[in-house]
Amino acid sequence: LLVALLPALQAASAQPALVVNGREVPGNTTALVPGASYAPAAPLAAALGATAAVDLSRGVVVLDAGGRFLQLLVAPSPTEATSVQGAIRLDGTVVPGPAAVLSGSDAYLPVKQVAEALGASVTFLEGQKTVLVVQPRARLTGMRRLTNPERIELQVSAPVRYSAFFNEPVDTLQVHFERTDVEVRLPPVEGDRFIVANAVGAGGGADVRVQLVDGASYE
């Protein structure tokens, strides 16, 4: 039994790491399609600033990257991944590359083709056995107030990870965009249900800080 397990353990330990924008994405493997790195759909999409919707009944995975849609067909089996015609489409246009595949109940995506379709560069660091994916830094280029209902529209040059935090003692909503620069000095925006919104550089990214009026809510 020990002898039988050794090849499987060695194969698992030999899998290259996948690092996207400085963060390791678990589950990367070259065992599904020889010579190609595949990673689980959801964590790979999240690392690239996108969301993944997997519809196995239709055999398709769709990534929404800030309004751009990357669609991948799911191959009937990993051995057929490279033979599926038109397997990848970006906003309806065919992008060369293999199909998505299933491993257990999870959909796996080809790292290189997905990352490059979303504007990233992909490098294999052989000495470190690491697939390195880097997206260009995004830019926060605009901020304006709209009405009916009152809202703030932000313009960002590329899909990026973001988080929101409400600083209750000062009634301020903070939206932080990772790896994002404020392209120019954006003027503060004033509103009715919020006092003022400002965009500033913070923590290697950009913050939009919205000071709400007393009792106002947000979504």
PyMOL CGO cylinders between C-alpha atoms (Angstrom):
from pymol import cmd
from pymol.cgo import CYLINDER

trace = [
    CYLINDER, 0.00, 0.00, 0.00, 2.84, 2.39, 0.87, 0.3, 1, 1, 1, 1, 1, 1,
    CYLINDER, 2.84, 2.39, 0.87, 4.56, 1.71, -2.47, 0.3, 1, 1, 1, 1, 1, 1,
    CYLINDER, 4.56, 1.71, -2.47, 1.28, 2.32, -4.32, 0.3, 1, 1, 1, 1, 1, 1,
    CYLINDER, 1.28, 2.32, -4.32, 0.73, 5.65, -2.56, 0.3, 1, 1, 1, 1, 1, 1,
    CYLINDER, 0.73, 5.65, -2.56, 4.21, 7.05, -3.24, 0.3, 1, 1, 1, 1, 1, 1,
    CYLINDER, 4.21, 7.05, -3.24, 3.64, 8.03, -6.91, 0.3, 1, 1, 1, 1, 1, 1,
    CYLINDER, 3.64, 8.03, -6.91, 0.40, 9.83, -6.04, 0.3, 1, 1, 1, 1, 1, 1,
    CYLINDER, 0.40, 9.83, -6.04, 2.03, 11.70, -3.17, 0.3, 1, 1, 1, 1, 1, 1,
    CYLINDER, 2.03, 11.70, -3.17, 4.99, 12.68, -5.33, 0.3, 1, 1, 1, 1, 1, 1,
    CYLINDER, 4.99, 12.68, -5.33, 2.69, 13.93, -8.09, 0.3, 1, 1, 1, 1, 1, 1,
    CYLINDER, 2.69, 13.93, -8.09, 0.71, 16.04, -5.61, 0.3, 1, 1, 1, 1, 1, 1,
    CYLINDER, 0.71, 16.04, -5.61, 3.83, 17.59, -4.10, 0.3, 1, 1, 1, 1, 1, 1,
    CYLINDER, 3.83, 17.59, -4.10, 5.23, 18.37, -7.57, 0.3, 1, 1, 1, 1, 1, 1,
    CYLINDER, 5.23, 18.37, -7.57, 2.35, 20.66, -8.54, 0.3, 1, 1, 1, 1, 1, 1,
    CYLINDER, 2.35, 20.66, -8.54, 3.46, 24.25, -9.21, 0.3, 1, 1, 1, 1, 1, 1,
    CYLINDER, 3.46, 24.25, -9.21, 2.18, 27.01, -6.96, 0.3, 1, 1, 1, 1, 1, 1,
    CYLINDER, 2.18, 27.01, -6.96, -0.05, 29.71, -8.43, 0.3, 1, 1, 1, 1, 1, 1,
    CYLINDER, -0.05, 29.71, -8.43, 0.43, 33.32, -7.28, 0.3, 1, 1, 1, 1, 1, 1,
    CYLINDER, 0.43, 33.32, -7.28, -1.92, 36.01, -8.59, 0.3, 1, 1, 1, 1, 1, 1,
    CYLINDER, -1.92, 36.01, -8.59, -1.08, 39.63, -7.80, 0.3, 1, 1, 1, 1, 1, 1,
    CYLINDER, -1.08, 39.63, -7.80, 1.02, 38.51, -4.83, 0.3, 1, 1, 1, 1, 1, 1,
    CYLINDER, 1.02, 38.51, -4.83, -1.55, 36.09, -3.39, 0.3, 1, 1, 1, 1, 1, 1,
    CYLINDER, -1.55, 36.09, -3.39, -1.34, 32.32, -3.60, 0.3, 1, 1, 1, 1, 1, 1,
    CYLINDER, -1.34, 32.32, -3.60, -4.36, 30.62, -5.16, 0.3, 1, 1, 1, 1, 1, 1,
    CYLINDER, -4.36, 30.62, -5.16, -4.79, 27.05, -3.87, 0.3, 1, 1, 1, 1, 1, 1,
    CYLINDER, -4.79, 27.05, -3.87, -5.57, 24.05, -6.03, 0.3, 1, 1, 1, 1, 1, 1,
    CYLINDER, -5.57, 24.05, -6.03, -3.40, 24.73, -9.09, 0.3, 1, 1, 1, 1, 1, 1,
    CYLINDER, -3.40, 24.73, -9.09, -2.60, 21.52, -10.96, 0.3, 1, 1, 1, 1, 1, 1,
    CYLINDER, -2.60, 21.52, -10.96, -1.06, 20.23, -14.18, 0.3, 1, 1, 1, 1, 1, 1,
    CYLINDER, -1.06, 20.23, -14.18, -2.42, 16.73, -13.58, 0.3, 1, 1, 1, 1, 1, 1,
    CYLINDER, -2.42, 16.73, -13.58, -5.76, 17.32, -15.34, 0.3, 1, 1, 1, 1, 1, 1,
    CYLINDER, -5.76, 17.32, -15.34, -4.42, 18.47, -18.73, 0.3, 1, 1, 1, 1, 1, 1,
    CYLINDER, -4.42, 18.47, -18.73, -0.72, 17.64, -19.14, 0.3, 1, 1, 1, 1, 1, 1,
    CYLINDER, -0.72, 17.64, -19.14, 1.47, 20.69, -19.60, 0.3, 1, 1, 1, 1, 1, 1,
    CYLINDER, 1.47, 20.69, -19.60, -1.25, 23.19, -18.66, 0.3, 1, 1, 1, 1, 1, 1,
    CYLINDER, -1.25, 23.19, -18.66, -1.95, 24.79, -15.28, 0.3, 1, 1, 1, 1, 1, 1,
    CYLINDER, -1.95, 24.79, -15.28, -5.59, 24.55, -14.22, 0.3, 1, 1, 1, 1, 1, 1,
    CYLINDER, -5.59, 24.55, -14.22, -7.05, 26.17, -11.10, 0.3, 1, 1, 1, 1, 1, 1,
    CYLINDER, -7.05, 26.17, -11.10, -10.49, 26.03, -9.43, 0.3, 1, 1, 1, 1, 1, 1,
    CYLINDER, -10.49, 26.03, -9.43, -12.87, 28.51, -11.05, 0.3, 1, 1, 1, 1, 1, 1,
    CYLINDER, -12.87, 28.51, -11.05, -14.08, 30.48, -8.02, 0.3, 1, 1, 1, 1, 1, 1,
    CYLINDER, -14.08, 30.48, -8.02, -10.74, 31.30, -6.32, 0.3, 1, 1, 1, 1, 1, 1,
    CYLINDER, -10.74, 31.30, -6.32, -9.01, 32.01, -9.64, 0.3, 1, 1, 1, 1, 1, 1,
    CYLINDER, -9.01, 32.01, -9.64, -11.79, 34.38, -10.69, 0.3, 1, 1, 1, 1, 1, 1,
    CYLINDER, -11.79, 34.38, -10.69, -11.76, 36.14, -7.31, 0.3, 1, 1, 1, 1, 1, 1,
    CYLINDER, -11.76, 36.14, -7.31, -7.99, 36.63, -7.46, 0.3, 1, 1, 1, 1, 1, 1,
    CYLINDER, -7.99, 36.63, -7.46, -8.41, 38.27, -10.88, 0.3, 1, 1, 1, 1, 1, 1,
    CYLINDER, -8.41, 38.27, -10.88, -11.14, 40.61, -9.61, 0.3, 1, 1, 1, 1, 1, 1,
    CYLINDER, -11.14, 40.61, -9.61, -13.98, 38.68, -11.24, 0.3, 1, 1, 1, 1, 1, 1,
    CYLINDER, -13.98, 38.68, -11.24, -16.86, 36.43, -10.20, 0.3, 1, 1, 1, 1, 1, 1,
    CYLINDER, -16.86, 36.43, -10.20, -17.49, 32.94, -11.57, 0.3, 1, 1, 1, 1, 1, 1,
    CYLINDER, -17.49, 32.94, -11.57, -20.85, 31.34, -12.34, 0.3, 1, 1, 1, 1, 1, 1,
    CYLINDER, -20.85, 31.34, -12.34, -20.74, 27.61, -13.06, 0.3, 1, 1, 1, 1, 1, 1,
    CYLINDER, -20.74, 27.61, -13.06, -23.70, 26.08, -14.93, 0.3, 1, 1, 1, 1, 1, 1,
    CYLINDER, -23.70, 26.08, -14.93, -22.97, 22.37, -15.30, 0.3, 1, 1, 1, 1, 1, 1,
    CYLINDER, -22.97, 22.37, -15.30, -26.39, 21.71, -16.84, 0.3, 1, 1, 1, 1, 1, 1,
    CYLINDER, -26.39, 21.71, -16.84, -25.31, 23.83, -19.83, 0.3, 1, 1, 1, 1, 1, 1,
    CYLINDER, -25.31, 23.83, -19.83, -21.66, 22.87, -19.55, 0.3, 1, 1, 1, 1, 1, 1,
    CYLINDER, -21.66, 22.87, -19.55, -20.40, 26.43, -19.24, 0.3, 1, 1, 1, 1, 1, 1,
    CYLINDER, -20.40, 26.43, -19.24, -18.47, 28.67, -16.83, 0.3, 1, 1, 1, 1, 1, 1,
    CYLINDER, -18.47, 28.67, -16.83, -18.92, 32.45, -17.08, 0.3, 1, 1, 1, 1, 1, 1,
    CYLINDER, -18.92, 32.45, -17.08, -16.59, 34.99, -15.47, 0.3, 1, 1, 1, 1, 1, 1,
    CYLINDER, -16.59, 34.99, -15.47, -17.92, 38.52, -14.95, 0.3, 1, 1, 1, 1, 1, 1,
    CYLINDER, -17.92, 38.52, -14.95, -14.95, 40.89, -14.82, 0.3, 1, 1, 1, 1, 1, 1,
    CYLINDER, -14.95, 40.89, -14.82, -16.34, 44.35, -14.32, 0.3, 1, 1, 1, 1, 1, 1,
    CYLINDER, -16.34, 44.35, -14.32, -18.88, 44.03, -17.13, 0.3, 1, 1, 1, 1, 1, 1,
    CYLINDER, -18.88, 44.03, -17.13, -16.66, 41.98, -19.44, 0.3, 1, 1, 1, 1, 1, 1,
    CYLINDER, -16.66, 41.98, -19.44, -17.77, 38.38, -19.81, 0.3, 1, 1, 1, 1, 1, 1,
    CYLINDER, -17.77, 38.38, -19.81, -15.42, 35.45, -20.32, 0.3, 1, 1, 1, 1, 1, 1,
    CYLINDER, -15.42, 35.45, -20.32, -17.22, 32.23, -21.19, 0.3, 1, 1, 1, 1, 1, 1,
    CYLINDER, -17.22, 32.23, -21.19, -15.61, 28.79, -21.11, 0.3, 1, 1, 1, 1, 1, 1,
    CYLINDER, -15.61, 28.79, -21.11, -17.18, 25.56, -22.27, 0.3, 1, 1, 1, 1, 1, 1,
    CYLINDER, -17.18, 25.56, -22.27, -16.68, 22.52, -20.03, 0.3, 1, 1, 1, 1, 1, 1,
    CYLINDER, -16.68, 22.52, -20.03, -15.03, 19.60, -21.83, 0.3, 1, 1, 1, 1, 1, 1,
    CYLINDER, -15.03, 19.60, -21.83, -16.72, 16.17, -21.61, 0.3, 1, 1, 1, 1, 1, 1,
    CYLINDER, -16.72, 16.17, -21.61, -13.45, 14.89, -20.12, 0.3, 1, 1, 1, 1, 1, 1,
    CYLINDER, -13.45, 14.89, -20.12, -9.99, 16.35, -19.39, 0.3, 1, 1, 1, 1, 1, 1,
    CYLINDER, -9.99, 16.35, -19.39, -8.52, 14.42, -22.33, 0.3, 1, 1, 1, 1, 1, 1,
    CYLINDER, -8.52, 14.42, -22.33, -10.84, 16.35, -24.67, 0.3, 1, 1, 1, 1, 1, 1,
    CYLINDER, -10.84, 16.35, -24.67, -10.06, 19.82, -23.29, 0.3, 1, 1, 1, 1, 1, 1,
    CYLINDER, -10.06, 19.82, -23.29, -7.85, 20.84, -26.20, 0.3, 1, 1, 1, 1, 1, 1,
    CYLINDER, -7.85, 20.84, -26.20, -10.23, 19.55, -28.89, 0.3, 1, 1, 1, 1, 1, 1,
    CYLINDER, -10.23, 19.55, -28.89, -13.32, 21.62, -27.97, 0.3, 1, 1, 1, 1, 1, 1,
    CYLINDER, -13.32, 21.62, -27.97, -13.88, 24.21, -30.70, 0.3, 1, 1, 1, 1, 1, 1,
    CYLINDER, -13.88, 24.21, -30.70, -14.52, 27.81, -29.58, 0.3, 1, 1, 1, 1, 1, 1,
    CYLINDER, -14.52, 27.81, -29.58, -13.98, 26.78, -25.96, 0.3, 1, 1, 1, 1, 1, 1,
    CYLINDER, -13.98, 26.78, -25.96, -13.23, 30.32, -24.74, 0.3, 1, 1, 1, 1, 1, 1,
    CYLINDER, -13.23, 30.32, -24.74, -15.07, 33.52, -25.69, 0.3, 1, 1, 1, 1, 1, 1,
    CYLINDER, -15.07, 33.52, -25.69, -14.44, 37.03, -24.41, 0.3, 1, 1, 1, 1, 1, 1,
    CYLINDER, -14.44, 37.03, -24.41, -17.50, 39.24, -24.93, 0.3, 1, 1, 1, 1, 1, 1,
    CYLINDER, -17.50, 39.24, -24.93, -18.59, 36.85, -27.66, 0.3, 1, 1, 1, 1, 1, 1,
    CYLINDER, -18.59, 36.85, -27.66, -15.26, 36.72, -29.51, 0.3, 1, 1, 1, 1, 1, 1,
    CYLINDER, -15.26, 36.72, -29.51, -13.37, 33.43, -29.61, 0.3, 1, 1, 1, 1, 1, 1,
    CYLINDER, -13.37, 33.43, -29.61, -10.09, 33.39, -27.66, 0.3, 1, 1, 1, 1, 1, 1,
    CYLINDER, -10.09, 33.39, -27.66, -7.66, 30.52, -28.42, 0.3, 1, 1, 1, 1, 1, 1,
    CYLINDER, -7.66, 30.52, -28.42, -7.29, 28.03, -25.60, 0.3, 1, 1, 1, 1, 1, 1,
    CYLINDER, -7.29, 28.03, -25.60, -8.54, 24.79, -24.06, 0.3, 1, 1, 1, 1, 1, 1,
    CYLINDER, -8.54, 24.79, -24.06, -11.87, 24.21, -22.38, 0.3, 1, 1, 1, 1, 1, 1,
    CYLINDER, -11.87, 24.21, -22.38, -12.65, 24.12, -18.70, 0.3, 1, 1, 1, 1, 1, 1,
    CYLINDER, -12.65, 24.12, -18.70, -12.66, 20.69, -17.09, 0.3, 1, 1, 1, 1, 1, 1,
    CYLINDER, -12.66, 20.69, -17.09, -14.28, 19.00, -14.12, 0.3, 1, 1, 1, 1, 1, 1,
    CYLINDER, -14.28, 19.00, -14.12, -12.45, 17.44, -11.21, 0.3, 1, 1, 1, 1, 1, 1,
    CYLINDER, -12.45, 17.44, -11.21, -14.90, 15.91, -8.79, 0.3, 1, 1, 1, 1, 1, 1,
    CYLINDER, -14.90, 15.91, -8.79, -17.67, 18.49, -8.46, 0.3, 1, 1, 1, 1, 1, 1,
    CYLINDER, -17.67, 18.49, -8.46, -15.40, 21.50, -9.14, 0.3, 1, 1, 1, 1, 1, 1,
    CYLINDER, -15.40, 21.50, -9.14, -14.81, 23.29, -12.44, 0.3, 1, 1, 1, 1, 1, 1,
    CYLINDER, -14.81, 23.29, -12.44, -11.17, 24.06, -13.24, 0.3, 1, 1, 1, 1, 1, 1,
    CYLINDER, -11.17, 24.06, -13.24, -10.03, 26.76, -15.67, 0.3, 1, 1, 1, 1, 1, 1,
    CYLINDER, -10.03, 26.76, -15.67, -6.87, 27.10, -17.79, 0.3, 1, 1, 1, 1, 1, 1,
    CYLINDER, -6.87, 27.10, -17.79, -4.82, 29.67, -15.90, 0.3, 1, 1, 1, 1, 1, 1,
    CYLINDER, -4.82, 29.67, -15.90, -2.78, 31.16, -18.74, 0.3, 1, 1, 1, 1, 1, 1,
    CYLINDER, -2.78, 31.16, -18.74, -5.63, 31.75, -21.19, 0.3, 1, 1, 1, 1, 1, 1,
    CYLINDER, -5.63, 31.75, -21.19, -8.05, 33.08, -18.56, 0.3, 1, 1, 1, 1, 1, 1,
    CYLINDER, -8.05, 33.08, -18.56, -5.49, 35.43, -17.01, 0.3, 1, 1, 1, 1, 1, 1,
    CYLINDER, -5.49, 35.43, -17.01, -4.26, 36.78, -20.35, 0.3, 1, 1, 1, 1, 1, 1,
    CYLINDER, -4.26, 36.78, -20.35, -7.81, 37.30, -21.60, 0.3, 1, 1, 1, 1, 1, 1,
    CYLINDER, -7.81, 37.30, -21.60, -8.37, 39.56, -18.58, 0.3, 1, 1, 1, 1, 1, 1,
    CYLINDER, -8.37, 39.56, -18.58, -5.22, 41.59, -19.28, 0.3, 1, 1, 1, 1, 1, 1,
    CYLINDER, -5.22, 41.59, -19.28, -2.72, 39.86, -17.00, 0.3, 1, 1, 1, 1, 1, 1,
    CYLINDER, -2.72, 39.86, -17.00, 0.78, 38.62, -17.79, 0.3, 1, 1, 1, 1, 1, 1,
    CYLINDER, 0.78, 38.62, -17.79, 1.71, 35.03, -16.96, 0.3, 1, 1, 1, 1, 1, 1,
    CYLINDER, 1.71, 35.03, -16.96, 5.23, 33.80, -16.18, 0.3, 1, 1, 1, 1, 1, 1,
    CYLINDER, 5.23, 33.80, -16.18, 6.47, 30.40, -15.02, 0.3, 1, 1, 1, 1, 1, 1,
    CYLINDER, 6.47, 30.40, -15.02, 9.31, 30.68, -12.50, 0.3, 1, 1, 1, 1, 1, 1,
    CYLINDER, 9.31, 30.68, -12.50, 10.96, 27.34, -13.03, 0.3, 1, 1, 1, 1, 1, 1,
    CYLINDER, 10.96, 27.34, -13.03, 13.39, 27.62, -10.13, 0.3, 1, 1, 1, 1, 1, 1,
    CYLINDER, 13.39, 27.62, -10.13, 10.51, 28.28, -7.73, 0.3, 1, 1, 1, 1, 1, 1,
    CYLINDER, 10.51, 28.28, -7.73, 7.97, 26.03, -9.49, 0.3, 1, 1, 1, 1, 1, 1,
    CYLINDER, 7.97, 26.03, -9.49, 5.53, 28.92, -9.45, 0.3, 1, 1, 1, 1, 1, 1,
    CYLINDER, 5.53, 28.92, -9.45, 3.07, 30.25, -12.02, 0.3, 1, 1, 1, 1, 1, 1,
    CYLINDER, 3.07, 30.25, -12.02, 3.15, 34.03, -11.51, 0.3, 1, 1, 1, 1, 1, 1,
    CYLINDER, 3.15, 34.03, -11.51, 0.18, 36.09, -12.72, 0.3, 1, 1, 1, 1, 1, 1,
    CYLINDER, 0.18, 36.09, -12.72, 0.32, 39.89, -12.55, 0.3, 1, 1, 1, 1, 1, 1,
    CYLINDER, 0.32, 39.89, -12.55, -2.40, 42.31, -13.62, 0.3, 1, 1, 1, 1, 1, 1,
    CYLINDER, -2.40, 42.31, -13.62, -1.63, 45.97, -14.39, 0.3, 1, 1, 1, 1, 1, 1,
    CYLINDER, -1.63, 45.97, -14.39, -2.56, 48.32, -11.58, 0.3, 1, 1, 1, 1, 1, 1,
    CYLINDER, -2.56, 48.32, -11.58, -6.00, 49.80, -12.02, 0.3, 1, 1, 1, 1, 1, 1,
    CYLINDER, -6.00, 49.80, -12.02, -6.81, 53.52, -11.94, 0.3, 1, 1, 1, 1, 1, 1,
    CYLINDER, -6.81, 53.52, -11.94, -9.71, 55.24, -10.22, 0.3, 1, 1, 1, 1, 1, 1,
    CYLINDER, -9.71, 55.24, -10.22, -10.51, 57.81, -12.90, 0.3, 1, 1, 1, 1, 1, 1,
    CYLINDER, -10.51, 57.81, -12.90, -13.89, 59.27, -11.97, 0.3, 1, 1, 1, 1, 1, 1,
    CYLINDER, -13.89, 59.27, -11.97, -16.44, 59.79, -9.22, 0.3, 1, 1, 1, 1, 1, 1,
    CYLINDER, -16.44, 59.79, -9.22, -19.85, 61.44, -9.55, 0.3, 1, 1, 1, 1, 1, 1,
    CYLINDER, -19.85, 61.44, -9.55, -23.21, 61.68, -7.83, 0.3, 1, 1, 1, 1, 1, 1,
    CYLINDER, -23.21, 61.68, -7.83, -26.38, 60.38, -9.51, 0.3, 1, 1, 1, 1, 1, 1,
    CYLINDER, -26.38, 60.38, -9.51, -29.98, 60.70, -8.33, 0.3, 1, 1, 1, 1, 1, 1,
    CYLINDER, -29.98, 60.70, -8.33, -33.23, 58.71, -8.22, 0.3, 1, 1, 1, 1, 1, 1,
    CYLINDER, -33.23, 58.71, -8.22, -32.03, 56.99, -6.13, 0.3, 1, 1, 1, 1, 1, 1,
    CYLINDER, -32.03, 56.99, -6.13, -29.05, 58.94, -4.89, 0.3, 1, 1, 1, 1, 1, 1,
    CYLINDER, -29.05, 58.94, -4.89, -25.85, 57.02, -5.53, 0.3, 1, 1, 1, 1, 1, 1,
    CYLINDER, -25.85, 57.02, -5.53, -22.17, 57.46, -6.24, 0.3, 1, 1, 1, 1, 1, 1,
    CYLINDER, -22.17, 57.46, -6.24, -20.76, 56.13, -9.50, 0.3, 1, 1, 1, 1, 1, 1,
    CYLINDER, -20.76, 56.13, -9.50, -17.07, 55.22, -9.56, 0.3, 1, 1, 1, 1, 1, 1,
    CYLINDER, -17.07, 55.22, -9.56, -15.06, 54.64, -12.73, 0.3, 1, 1, 1, 1, 1, 1,
    CYLINDER, -15.06, 54.64, -12.73, -12.20, 52.13, -12.47, 0.3, 1, 1, 1, 1, 1, 1,
    CYLINDER, -12.20, 52.13, -12.47, -9.97, 51.19, -15.41, 0.3, 1, 1, 1, 1, 1, 1,
    CYLINDER, -9.97, 51.19, -15.41, -9.92, 47.44, -14.67, 0.3, 1, 1, 1, 1, 1, 1,
    CYLINDER, -9.92, 47.44, -14.67, -11.64, 44.86, -12.46, 0.3, 1, 1, 1, 1, 1, 1,
    CYLINDER, -11.64, 44.86, -12.46, -9.99, 44.75, -9.05, 0.3, 1, 1, 1, 1, 1, 1,
    CYLINDER, -9.99, 44.75, -9.05, -10.66, 43.23, -5.66, 0.3, 1, 1, 1, 1, 1, 1,
    CYLINDER, -10.66, 43.23, -5.66, -12.43, 45.59, -3.26, 0.3, 1, 1, 1, 1, 1, 1,
    CYLINDER, -12.43, 45.59, -3.26, -13.79, 45.58, 0.26, 0.3, 1, 1, 1, 1, 1, 1,
    CYLINDER, -13.79, 45.58, 0.26, -16.20, 47.80, 2.16, 0.3, 1, 1, 1, 1, 1, 1,
    CYLINDER, -16.20, 47.80, 2.16, -16.09, 48.85, 5.81, 0.3, 1, 1, 1, 1, 1, 1,
    CYLINDER, -16.09, 48.85, 5.81, -18.44, 51.11, 7.75, 0.3, 1, 1, 1, 1, 1, 1,
    CYLINDER, -18.44, 51.11, 7.75, -16.66, 53.21, 10.36, 0.3, 1, 1, 1, 1, 1, 1,
    CYLINDER, -16.66, 53.21, 10.36, -19.63, 53.68, 12.68, 0.3, 1, 1, 1, 1, 1, 1,
    CYLINDER, -19.63, 53.68, 12.68, -18.20, 56.30, 15.13, 0.3, 1, 1, 1, 1, 1, 1,
    CYLINDER, -18.20, 56.30, 15.13, -17.74, 58.78, 12.27, 0.3, 1, 1, 1, 1, 1, 1,
    CYLINDER, -17.74, 58.78, 12.27, -20.62, 57.56, 10.01, 0.3, 1, 1, 1, 1, 1, 1,
    CYLINDER, -20.62, 57.56, 10.01, -18.20, 56.91, 7.16, 0.3, 1, 1, 1, 1, 1, 1,
    CYLINDER, -18.20, 56.91, 7.16, -18.36, 54.17, 4.55, 0.3, 1, 1, 1, 1, 1, 1,
    CYLINDER, -18.36, 54.17, 4.55, -14.91, 53.22, 3.27, 0.3, 1, 1, 1, 1, 1, 1,
    CYLINDER, -14.91, 53.22, 3.27, -14.59, 51.30, 0.00, 0.3, 1, 1, 1, 1, 1, 1,
    CYLINDER, -14.59, 51.30, 0.00, -11.03, 50.09, -0.58, 0.3, 1, 1, 1, 1, 1, 1,
    CYLINDER, -11.03, 50.09, -0.58, -9.81, 49.09, -4.05, 0.3, 1, 1, 1, 1, 1, 1,
    CYLINDER, -9.81, 49.09, -4.05, -6.67, 46.94, -4.04, 0.3, 1, 1, 1, 1, 1, 1,
    CYLINDER, -6.67, 46.94, -4.04, -3.76, 47.72, -6.40, 0.3, 1, 1, 1, 1, 1, 1,
    CYLINDER, -3.76, 47.72, -6.40, -5.48, 50.87, -7.62, 0.3, 1, 1, 1, 1, 1, 1,
    CYLINDER, -5.48, 50.87, -7.62, -4.16, 54.41, -8.11, 0.3, 1, 1, 1, 1, 1, 1,
    CYLINDER, -4.16, 54.41, -8.11, -6.11, 57.65, -8.07, 0.3, 1, 1, 1, 1, 1, 1,
    CYLINDER, -6.11, 57.65, -8.07, -5.24, 58.84, -11.57, 0.3, 1, 1, 1, 1, 1, 1,
    CYLINDER, -5.24, 58.84, -11.57, -5.77, 62.53, -10.89, 0.3, 1, 1, 1, 1, 1, 1,
    CYLINDER, -5.77, 62.53, -10.89, -6.99, 64.48, -7.92, 0.3, 1, 1, 1, 1, 1, 1,
    CYLINDER, -6.99, 64.48, -7.92, -10.72, 63.81, -7.97, 0.3, 1, 1, 1, 1, 1, 1,
    CYLINDER, -10.72, 63.81, -7.97, -12.77, 66.68, -6.49, 0.3, 1, 1, 1, 1, 1, 1,
    CYLINDER, -12.77, 66.68, -6.49, -14.94, 65.84, -3.46, 0.3, 1, 1, 1, 1, 1, 1,
    CYLINDER, -14.94, 65.84, -3.46, -18.59, 65.03, -4.17, 0.3, 1, 1, 1, 1, 1, 1,
    CYLINDER, -18.59, 65.03, -4.17, -21.41, 66.34, -2.00, 0.3, 1, 1, 1, 1, 1, 1,
    CYLINDER, -21.41, 66.34, -2.00, -24.92, 64.88, -1.69, 0.3, 1, 1, 1, 1, 1, 1,
    CYLINDER, -24.92, 64.88, -1.69, -28.19, 64.86, 0.22, 0.3, 1, 1, 1, 1, 1, 1,
    CYLINDER, -28.19, 64.86, 0.22, -27.95, 61.59, 2.14, 0.3, 1, 1, 1, 1, 1, 1,
    CYLINDER, -27.95, 61.59, 2.14, -24.19, 61.86, 2.46, 0.3, 1, 1, 1, 1, 1, 1,
    CYLINDER, -24.19, 61.86, 2.46, -22.14, 64.88, 3.44, 0.3, 1, 1, 1, 1, 1, 1,
    CYLINDER, -22.14, 64.88, 3.44, -19.09, 64.36, 1.26, 0.3, 1, 1, 1, 1, 1, 1,
    CYLINDER, -19.09, 64.36, 1.26, -17.22, 61.63, -0.64, 0.3, 1, 1, 1, 1, 1, 1,
    CYLINDER, -17.22, 61.63, -0.64, -13.45, 61.75, -1.14, 0.3, 1, 1, 1, 1, 1, 1,
    CYLINDER, -13.45, 61.75, -1.14, -11.01, 59.53, -3.07, 0.3, 1, 1, 1, 1, 1, 1,
    CYLINDER, -11.01, 59.53, -3.07, -7.53, 59.09, -1.60, 0.3, 1, 1, 1, 1, 1, 1,
    CYLINDER, -7.53, 59.09, -1.60, -4.58, 56.73, -1.93, 0.3, 1, 1, 1, 1, 1, 1,
    CYLINDER, -4.58, 56.73, -1.93, -4.36, 54.25, 0.95, 0.3, 1, 1, 1, 1, 1, 1,
    CYLINDER, -4.36, 54.25, 0.95, -2.60, 50.99, 1.76, 0.3, 1, 1, 1, 1, 1, 1,
    CYLINDER, -2.60, 50.99, 1.76, -1.21, 50.36, -1.71, 0.3, 1, 1, 1, 1, 1, 1,
    CYLINDER, -1.21, 50.36, -1.71, -4.62, 51.02, -3.25, 0.3, 1, 1, 1, 1, 1, 1,
    CYLINDER, -4.62, 51.02, -3.25, -7.36, 53.64, -3.26, 0.3, 1, 1, 1, 1, 1, 1,
    CYLINDER, -7.36, 53.64, -3.26, -10.05, 54.48, -0.73, 0.3, 1, 1, 1, 1, 1, 1,
    CYLINDER, -10.05, 54.48, -0.73, -13.38, 56.13, -1.41, 0.3, 1, 1, 1, 1, 1, 1,
    CYLINDER, -13.38, 56.13, -1.41, -14.63, 57.54, 1.90, 0.3, 1, 1, 1, 1, 1, 1,
    CYLINDER, -14.63, 57.54, 1.90, -18.28, 58.52, 2.07, 0.3, 1, 1, 1, 1, 1, 1,
    CYLINDER, -18.28, 58.52, 2.07, -19.44, 60.41, 5.16, 0.3, 1, 1, 1, 1, 1, 1,
    CYLINDER, -19.44, 60.41, 5.16, -23.15, 59.73, 5.60, 0.3, 1, 1, 1, 1, 1, 1,
    CYLINDER, -23.15, 59.73, 5.60, -25.66, 62.05, 7.22, 0.3, 1, 1, 1, 1, 1, 1,
    CYLINDER, -25.66, 62.05, 7.22, -26.95, 60.93, 10.60, 0.3, 1, 1, 1, 1, 1, 1,
    CYLINDER, -26.95, 60.93, 10.60, -29.40, 58.03, 10.21, 0.3, 1, 1, 1, 1, 1, 1,
    CYLINDER, -29.40, 58.03, 10.21, -28.67, 57.34, 6.54, 0.3, 1, 1, 1, 1, 1, 1,
    CYLINDER, -28.67, 57.34, 6.54, -28.18, 53.77, 5.34, 0.3, 1, 1, 1, 1, 1, 1,
    CYLINDER, -28.18, 53.77, 5.34, -26.37, 52.41, 2.30, 0.3, 1, 1, 1, 1, 1, 1,
    CYLINDER, -26.37, 52.41, 2.30, -25.97, 49.36, 0.08, 0.3, 1, 1, 1, 1, 1, 1,
]
cmd.load_cgo(trace, "trace")
